[in-house]
């Protein structure tokens, strides 16, 4: 039996067995669970929901699931949240979750199939977004709330799953840096240029990365290349002579936090590292090709984060209206694969001049 199959068997059998134990009335001081299987960026965008729960339930225990690699980012328990590892391809993480005490309310974010996991973890009430078309995913959902009817950042839509007053905007010090193994920080001031992404269609052309690095160096920045494990070749393509130091594949997420937090500037495609720049309040330029800038906008909660989206908007083939399996009329994004799209014209259309304008705008904000 494969690990994913083992995870499904554990979840289904425990969800069915424990559904008989569930009760609707929460405790006076409820225990909250945020259940999902999201990538890093979407996980970090759950922070407005965590902050809202804390603002309205100062004594409650709040638990969020995260990929094993991302758990370290929550070491200092921002907003008092506790992070637990979950990886469907590692059934041991599921077994550990099933040993947890019962939760009063679970918020299921993204794919509603994880309402089964919440039920297996004995959540007494499960809240999720409506519109997931497969009825089997919604069996254990007690309350379904619709997505926003007009363009709204994903973090704001997630926070709307919970009732109560809105939390204060995010500020420095509310998420303390995690402990990390030491590594060499580039000379100050430096810019982190993160080249990797979850899809090749989110990558910017290599010659433009190098031209951007040279121009930023001319403006007084040290340059640090960044990419994930297995993406080292992307950096070599941009900088075959190794002119600038590369951290590609060398740092875990806790170390990446420190690299980004100390940077004067972060430039990255629409990927998890760009969202990490928001958490560290690092001036960040996000390159949007297939992704949706309105979905990733700061909203009220992140309004203090220095951020600029760079991309071509509108773009004719950024025309898909699906978000986690739901059709949303105002959404404009693209989730096509490399087999469906031979080359990312949306990324190729981003000129260096547009990126440099964003750099100048962020520098101007810093001087105010």
C-alpha positions, 0 to 999 in steps of 0.5 A: 500500500502506498503512502497516499493510499495509507493516508486516505484509508486512515482518514476515511475510516477515522472520519466515519467512525468518529462522526458518531462522536461529534457534537455541535456545541463548542466549548466556552473556550473553543479549540480551533483547527485550520485544515488544508494541504496548501503550498507555502504561499497559500499557507502564509496567506492564512495569517489573516484568519489566524489573526482574526481568531486570536483577536476574537478568542484571546485564550483559545488554542489555534492549530494550523496544518502546514507542510513539514518544511514550513512548520519551522517558520511557526516555531515562535508561534505567531499569534499563539498558533501551533503548527502541525506537519501534514503531508499526504504522501507521509502517512506518519504525519496523519497518524500523529494528527489523529492522536490530537484531542478533539477540536471544537471548530475546524476551518477547511481551506482550499480543497474541501476533501480535507473536511474528511481529515477534520472529521477524522480529527474529531472536529465538532463543527466544520466550516468551509467555502461553498461551491466545491462541486463534488458532493463527497468532499462536503459530507462533513461540512456543517457550514459553507460560506461563499467566495467573495462576489467581487475581486478580493485578496485570498487572505481576506476571503479566508478570514471571512470564514470566521465571525467577529471583529477584524484583526489589527493590520499586520505589523513588525514583531507579530511574527518573530524570526524562527531559529535557523542554522547559520550561513553567510549573509551577502554584503549589505545592502543586498537584493534577493533575486528568486528565480524558482517557481512551482511551474516553468510557466512562472519563470522569467527569461534568464537574460532578463534576470541577469540584466536586472542583476547587473542594473541593481548592482550598478545602483549599489545592491549586492546580488544574491541568487535564490532558488529551491532544491533541484532548481540550481540549473536555473541559476546557472542558466542566468549566470553561467560564469557565477558572477553573483553568489547563489543560495539555490538549493542550499537553504531551508525555509527558516534560513530563507526567512533570515536571508529575505528579512535582511534583504533591502529588496526581493524580486520573485515570481508569484510563488511562496517565497514572494509571500514570505517577503510579505511576512518579513515586511521586505520590499517585494516585487512579484512578477505575475504571469499566469497568476492573479495579482488581485488574489494576492493583493495585501488587503487591509491586513497586509497593508503595511507590507511594501509590495508591488505586482509587476505584469501585463494586465489584462492578458488575453489567455489569463482567462480561467475563472477557477479557484480551488475547483470553484468557478468564480466570475471575477477571477482571471488566472491561468493554470495551464501546464507546459503541455498546454502552453509551449511558452509563457508569453505572459512572463516574457512580456514583462520588461526590465523597465517595468521591474525597475519602476517598481524598484524605484517606487519601493525605494521612494516609499522607504525614503518617506 
